[in-house]
Amino acid sequence: MSREVSALERARLGHRPELPDILTGGFRNVTFEEGDATTAVRDVDRIEASFPKTFGRPGLDLVEGGGLQDARALSVGVVLSGGQAPGGHNVITGLFDAIRAVHAGSRLFGFLGGPRGLFTGDHRQLTAEVLAPYRNTGGFDLIGGGRDKLESAEQLAACRATCEKLSLDGLVIVGGDDSNTNAATVAEYFIDQGVETVVAGVPKTIDGDLKENGVEASFGFDTATKVYSELIGNICRDAASARKYWHFIKLMGRNASHVALECGLRTHANITLIGEEVQERRATLDQVVEHVALIVKRRAEAGKNYGVCIVPEGLIEFIPEIRVLIGELNRILHEDAKYFESLSLFSDRQEFVNRKLSRDSSYAFSCLPVRIQQQLLLERDAHGNVQVSRIDTEAMLVEKVTERIGEMQARGEFAGRLQVQDHFFGYEGRCAAPSNFDAAYTYALGHLAAALIAFGKTGYMCAVQKLVAPPGEWHAAGVPLTSMMQIEDRKGRPTPVIGKALVHTEGRPFLELAARRSRWEIEDDFVFPGAIQYFGPREISGLPTMTLLLEHGQDPAPAP
Amino acid sequence: MSREVSALERARLGHRPELPDILTGGFRNVTFEEGDATTAVRDVDRIEASFPKTFGRPGLDLVEGGGLQDARALSVGVVLSGGQAPGGHNVITGLFDAIRAVHAGSRLFGFLGGPRGLFTGDHRQLTAEVLAPYRNTGGFDLIGGGRDKLESAEQLAACRATCEKLSLDGLVIVGGDDSNTNAATVAEYFIDQGVETVVAGVPKTIDGDLKENGVEASFGFDTATKVYSELIGNICRDAASARKYWHFIKLMGRNASHVALECGLRTHANITLIGEEVQERRATLDQVVEHVALIVKRRAEAGKNYGVCIVPEGLIEFIPEIRVLIGELNRILHEDAKYFESLSLFSDRQEFVNRKLSRDSSYAFSCLPVRIQQQLLLERDAHGNVQVSRIDTEAMLVEKVTERIGEMQARGEFAGRLQVQDHFFGYEGRCAAPSNFDAAYTYALGHLAAALIAFGKTGYMCAVQKLVAPPGEWHAAGVPLTSMMQIEDRKGRPTPVIGKALVHTEGRPFLELAARRSRWEIEDDFVFPGAIQYFGPREISGLPTMTLLLEHGQDPAPAP
């Protein structure tokens, strides 16, 4: 290897992730046991109508017995779809090692640049030599990822052509909810077209919002939240040492607040905002601001002009009045697109829009900082929609909280100081070297994908279960992709999709936060998780996320 | 301990840093050997005149032999001055363990909130029980830090009163260049006043700019740069995986670019800007922008619309034309303060200033983005000076590079894309749990401070040397504070100070960067250092910075 590698990376390249017992041995003594027929999350009839060939398949559990009868060489393709997540490379090495354990002649092809590589056939054969420098590393740089969809008739036909050309026994699609929805479509299409390639999905996303229905966690969430928690813990310690700044920390994760919740639980930051809670309480933006401002005020009264507030990236979109506003804006902008575009001044656009908005939305709009109003009316996406994703939630929150505190100050209701530092953590964690947990989890997922292919089980998502136990004890299951589906509105059309798992406000992770946060708000009860450790005892280097522990009824607080 | 601690922190609380052999055993078999009389870095006569009692003292080396004859109980005070740096708590535990090893009745007092605690006498007795939860932890939260100076006659008198009231045998001042300059003043003052308290300085700053003259490194630099390098490495991997963004990363460190240099060396980021080089080459802002834009262009031509650029926080202040401009602005603003203040419009101020500036400075001013011009003319500090430190160097650089690329695009000279993500790392690393290196280094520094006090050696900086060897082999020396001094202009007055150590463009760390960077600019030759490891072999968990290794003539590249 000509590339210079760090000492830690070199050690990781030689690391052998612990494999679930059931996944060892080339599948010679295991078999998939079929459970009951499955259904769908919701909208059962419509999901069945959309997936007539694959709907209702039984859940699968890999158990001892039987064994792979036909241990022939396998040809398998793999594609990394969507944003990076720690462990992607280990899915691939796990897949490779497993198909090689089945038969030394097995071959693995990586499609380059995500789904696009699958359409164009652009691929790379992945050999032991090619893979050696990527074992247990972060990033998707081995074959690259991409955000193309796999939906249209042309794409499906191109995908078929590629699989047939390479005579693939299996195609492994590594991705989030959308990519796994696409995997279900491909699986259905292949059966319909008589293509024999088995399609398997692997749950990937640092956002943690692809889970439930038998899938315990998406890979990458563990590592990414550990990186963010390291940094947040360091910042909490800095805040408590300098006693000078409020740190507002935005965390990646637009659609769900799992990352914020996990990091809040690990660090006991003074405030952790959860989008789903805001939505459920039907809180207004002003109420969210007031909530934060009051904690700033109470801490100042206790002599603490500092603190740490965690803000999920997608917070703004969870605020009901903002959702309604965005909906109305998009409708108005579409209906009167031509006239609207003819208005070149922001003030004219503002006037026009205000006349058209409902009373509530007009009020919500006027409460936004002018900068944000401008952004919404002047910059629109390719479909002509307002770019809500561009709104910098945390900068806006800081702006409004600062305003509110200034108001209190002027009224003599606030005698402290508010100096803010803001942070955004996202890119820092997506390509970290996978934690021992994620390294083992993804290596197992790769093996499990190989098992599904070897046993000819198409249309399943790889589900490694009992993840709170040590890896040796993990279970290996197959969850029918259709069983995870429901109908949702996409671009105005009811569409069968695998839904995003949101934070449940009645779930244990959130309840843990809710039960303890009033103390964290005022006391400095910070916990400092520190950097991810790859060596040392399991409680330091191998425990899964608090979210996972709590969801499995375990107490994540380390023994005193 | 009622506080909840993470598993890693619990393990670190029980960690016993490796101590240099020479510092073990309660100083019963060691003694300080005096070297030659010392002088000063520059301006020898004026330093001698300012420090008649302490100037010229010999350097000290702790060597075997002799041994502490008078092993009586010691009373010692410690103060943490300035910004946090990883290892501060270990200086204190090292000091405590060492004075207890001298005599079980020894007592340690921590002054609260930095030098202010020393004036007011506000302190806390630090016992084994108090210290137990702080061993090997980050932060300064045990006793707090502070940025007060220790200079005026009143402050010195108050400091004397406190030391006398507590009958202190020693006072340990932990801080950067300014704080150690203050330590020299206190030492001189105490001798002059017949106060018997020994004053010892400890070199602290994550910026790495307090070194040379026998001091090999300031503590905290190792840990902080390892945290930043972890993140930068992760971002490099993300950039190479997504192939979509240029990441501009600003790193803390206003006065010197050691942090940027170390992180550049560790990660091989595509671009690492070094303020000292910019200054030496007398580069203009436009030249710096052009340099970056050309690399962006060359990478785009190679199909790489992504990259990573490291920017030292203080870059702008190193650009000679900007320095001159700032100087002129401050002069103008002082001379015509009243009239200037009467101009409330930015455009009026701009017009006025432009009339008064030299031709070169007027040009430099007009090249700044309007936002920065406004900031300079509208916001001034308590002394009426422009707030150059508020200029967001990296945002400005991004703005100007983006402009330049846009220009190239319009001319058909750039066919790529430039999408930027920016980052600022500083607070993330200042309070990290000290690396094994920093934990051992600071623990040794604490012991060495105790030795200086026990042997009655005042006015010295603790200098633990041979830091590239394993800790057991480190040397312990005392460097006379006055020997590190020179005269510099402070607030318009020539003042004896310990200067800041800048990056030397003829030093090995910079030369290493200079020799290798043209490759890093175009190739993706990234190195991914990963998270700080506290366990595992020394090459993973114990090596010092590349800067230190290179400065000591060692090859930091890990063997292939």
Interface residues (C-beta under 8 A of the other chain):
Chain A: M1 R3 E4 V5 S6 A7 L8 E9 R10 A11 R12 G83 Q84 T137 G138 G139 F140 D141 G144 G145 V227 E230 L231 G233 N234 I235 R237 D238 A240 S241 A242 R243 Y245 H247 R266 H268 Q421 H423 F424 Y427 E428 G429 R430 C431 A432 A433 D525 V527 F528 P529 G530 A531 I532 Q533 Y534 F535 G536 P537 E539 I540 S541 L543 A557 P558 P560
Chain B: M1 R3 E4 V5 S6 A7 L8 E9 R10 A11 R12 G83 Q84 T137 G138 G139 F140 D141 G144 G145 V227 E230 L231 G233 N234 I235 R237 D238 A240 S241 A242 R243 Y245 H247 R266 H268 Q421 H423 F424 Y427 E428 G429 R430 C431 A432 A433 D525 V527 F528 P529 G530 A531 I532 Q533 Y534 F535 G536 P537 E539 I540 S541 L543 A557 P558 P560
